[in-house]
Amino acid sequence: MPRCVAHLAGWTLLFLALLQAPVHAQDLVQRSFPAQSLRGELQVVQPPDVLINGNPARLSPGARIHGFQNMLVMSGALVGPKFTVNYSVDALAQLSEVWLLRPDEAQRPWPTTPAEAAALVFDPVAQVWLKP
């Protein structure tokens, strides 16, 4: 019996160590956002209807929402709370791609309007906006 307890304790420690590993790996991944994306505050009202910066908008039929770990998230799972996001729109002004931002990503400056983006220069490697 003592060997079983020791064996179980070993497996438990291994399992707990594996649970911690993905958290550290995610901190090292820097996501790339396209230059045409904008920063905003997203609230999913009733999919596909959303509010972006408090204004009514709509998710496109093929919209992709990237979660904090860059995995796809269903819009129905986001109903209610507000999220800081980067987003891009299609030709019909519908949200086609949305990235939920982690706190470290949300701290970086990003344009909120196309006019603001036109006044800056984007460095795609460093993922920063610079004044010309």
N, C-alpha and C positions, 0 to 999 in steps of 0.2 A: 504493500500500500504506500509506504513512503516514496518508493521509486515513481509511482504514478503521480503523486502530488508534485514531485520535483520535475517530472516530465511535463506536466500540465503547466507549471509555473514557467518553464522555459519557453513553451509555445506561446503563452500569454505575453511574455516580454517581447518575443519576436513580433507578434501581432501588433503590439503597441508601438514598437519601433517602426514598423511598416506604415502605420497610420500617420506618423509624423513626417515621413519622407516626402510625400507629395506636397506638403505645405511649403517646405523649403525649396523644392524644385520650382514651384509656381512663382516664388519671389524673384527668381532669376530670369524669367521669360519676359522680354519686352515685346509687346504687341505693336504691329505696324498699322497705322491708320492712313487711309488715303487723303491726299491734299484737299480733295473736294468735300470732305466730311466737315460737319459743323458741330459745335458743342451746344448742348441744351439740357433741359430737364424734362424727362419723359414720365408720363403717368398713363398707364393702360387703364382705360375706362371700361370698355367692353369690346374685346377684340372683334374686328380689326380697328375699332375706333380708339384713338389715343389723344392725349393732350401733349403738345410739345411746346415748352415755354408758356404754358397756360392757354395756348391756342389749339382749337380742334384740328386734328390731322387724322390720317388713315394709314395703316400699314398696307403695303402693296401685297397682292396675292402671293408672291414668292418671297416675302420679307424674311430676312435672317436676323435673329437677335442673338448676339454673342454674349454669353455670361461672363462673370468675373474670371473664370479659368479658360475663356475663349471657346467653351463648348456651346452648342446651340441650345437655346432656351425657348420654350413655347410661350407665346404671349399670354395665354390663359393663366400661367403660373405667376405672372407679374401684376395682376389686377390689384389696384389700390395704391400702394406706396409710390413715392416719387424717386426716380433714379437720375443721377448725373450720367449723361451719355454723350458719345459722339455718334452722329448719324449722317446718312447720305440719303438723298431723295432721287427719285426717277423722273422721267420726262413728264409724268402726270402729277408731280409734286406730292407723291406718296412716299412714305418712308420705306426704303428698300433694304437698308442695312443699318443695324443699330449695335453699338458696343456698350454694354454696361461697364462703367469705369470703376476701377479700384481706387482707393484714396490716393495712392501715389500717382496714378495717371490723371486723376481729377485736379491735382495741384499744378500740373503743367499748363501754361497758357495755351489757349486754342481759340480761334475765331468763332464767334457766334452768329455772324451774318456773312453773306457773300461779299458785301462791300468791305467789311473788315478784313476778310481773307485777301481781297484784291490789293489792299494797301500793305501787305506783308509778303515775305518770301519764305517758302517752306523748304526745310532741309529734311528730305525723306530718310536719310540715314540716321540722323540724331533725333528725328521726330520732334522738331522744334520749329516754331515760327520766329522769324527774325525781321527786324526793320531794315528796309533796303538802304 
